Amino acid sequence: MPEQHKPGEIVKTSGIYKVVHESDSKAAFEVTCVEDEHFPPTRTGKSAVYELVHGATHSHKHSELGSGDK
């Protein structure tokens, strides 16, 4: 079973997350979540969990990309 995160927790890994509703048969969907931000609540307020599908380094933290400062 993939690691699951609840709304309100801090995102530790930027990437694409699948949002899975725990209590009903709503279809899962994917969203982008960014490191150090919070996993957002759902609009319905029903329980949902976030499962990392594909992690990615945020562009401003990647060693191969410039910071843009000149």
C-alpha positions in Angstrom: 0.0 0.0 0.0 1.4 3.4 -0.9 2.2 5.9 1.8 -0.9 8.1 2.5 -1.1 11.7 3.7 -4.1 13.5 5.1 -5.3 17.0 4.3 -3.5 19.6 6.5 -0.2 17.6 6.7 2.9 19.3 5.3 4.0 18.0 1.9 7.5 16.5 2.2 8.0 15.6 -1.5 6.9 17.8 -4.4 5.1 15.8 -7.1 1.9 14.4 -8.5 -0.4 12.9 -5.9 -3.6 10.8 -6.4 -6.5 12.0 -4.2 -8.5 9.0 -3.0 -11.8 9.4 -1.2 -12.0 7.0 1.7 -15.7 6.9 2.3 -17.4 6.9 -1.0 -17.0 5.7 -4.6 -15.9 9.0 -6.1 -13.3 8.6 -8.8 -9.7 9.3 -7.7 -7.9 12.2 -9.5 -4.4 13.6 -9.6 -3.1 16.9 -8.4 0.3 18.6 -8.0 1.5 19.3 -4.5 4.6 21.3 -3.6 7.1 20.6 -0.8 6.6 22.6 2.4 2.9 23.5 1.6 -0.1 21.8 3.2 -2.1 19.1 1.5 -5.4 20.9 0.9 -8.8 19.9 2.3 -11.5 18.6 -0.1 -14.5 20.7 -0.9 -16.9 18.3 0.4 -15.1 17.9 3.8 -15.2 14.2 3.4 -12.1 12.1 4.3 -9.6 11.8 1.5 -5.9 10.7 1.4 -3.1 11.7 -0.9 -0.8 9.1 -2.4 2.4 10.0 -4.2 2.4 8.9 -7.8 5.5 10.6 -9.1 7.9 12.8 -7.0 9.8 15.6 -8.6 12.3 18.2 -7.5 10.8 21.7 -7.5 12.6 23.7 -10.3 14.1 26.4 -7.9 15.7 23.6 -5.8 17.3 21.6 -8.7 21.1 21.8 -8.9 21.1 21.8 -12.7 18.9 24.9 -13.0 20.0 28.4 -12.3 18.4 30.6 -9.7 17.8 33.4 -12.2 20.0 35.8 -10.2 22.4 37.8 -12.3 
